[in-house]
Amino acid sequence: MTPEAVLSRPARVLTQEQREGYFSNGYVAVESLISAGEVARIRAVVDEFIEKSRSESRSGDVFDLASGHSAEAPRIRRLRRPHEQHALFWEVATGVLADVAADLVGPDVVFHHSKLNFKWNDGHDQVDWHQDIQFYPHTNYSPLTIGLMLQDTAFDDGAVGFLPGSHTGELFDQYNDEGQWIGCLNARDVEKLDVRSAVYVEAPAGSITVHNCRTVHGSPPSTRADGRPLLLSAYASADAFPYTPHPEPTPQMGQVIRGKPARWAHHDPRPCLIPPDWSGGYTSIFAAQAGEEGSGAASDTGAG
Ligand SMILES: O=C(O)CCC(=O)C(=O)O
């Protein structure tokens, strides 16, 4: 659906101004969408996973661990596929957040993936400027990600920053000059952008940001050791079909969670960079940007 067609439909959650803001800036923030009680319920489950991680010493199928992780001081970078790990995360992904997605992609919404990112001030938790769609190309650019803040989040916690309007600009190459996947823009391309115009969304727990899959975004390192849990859930219009292997396949991927399945694919003519072939596995953006083994960083474009 075009933005005009989406905007002509009645909204479920967002104001018309918020929807228009999303289409012109490539992102929108909504303060305190989720109640304190609901955040506390989610935090209790998050805490259970942090406890579980104490018995893990290496990154695996559930936890992506930072280098300083130990039983005494758990340092999870990411809980992978939270919606698959606990029913509450699926409930969250398919609740009001799915209505927000419908306000921005149209009434027919499919689920793409979820992840729970942390920042512990371990010195490695910066997320470099990147665009998401090169990780999972689709036939159009409706995919979007909703970040739900599970604690009050300020710049010093590593709040995510967005470059307004960047979703209408260039899609950048996220391989380096050696053809290795780096999962972020290279320094030359970053120089072309006005990163000083980035808007870092600082907001209380329960607030959300929504960003389009083409929007350039990133986050600074945290200077506080309190974890900064950020639950990210990604959706697309049902008429957007992926054409490369999903980086984190789950039984719920592609599930229609609002409206109905599409009978016709919508194709956007703008080209998209193809990522490495994730069918052999994927770890996380943190691992890719750090060039860690198993992140796809060793793959070249030719091999896929
Ligand atoms: O966790 C963050 O600060 C941002 C994560 C992000 O942009 C991503 O995973 O695509």
The ligand as a Gaussian input file, in Angstrom:
#p B3LYP/6-31G(d) Opt

LIG

0 1
 O       19.611000      -1.865000      20.472000
 C       19.795000      -0.803000      19.880000
 O       20.205000       0.209000      20.445000
 C       19.486000      -0.656000      18.412000
 C       19.347000      -1.967000      17.733000
 C       19.131000      -1.894000      16.290000
 O       19.106000      -0.854000      15.674000
 C       18.923000      -3.133000      15.563000
 O       19.025000      -4.214000      16.173000
 O       18.631000      -3.042000      14.338000

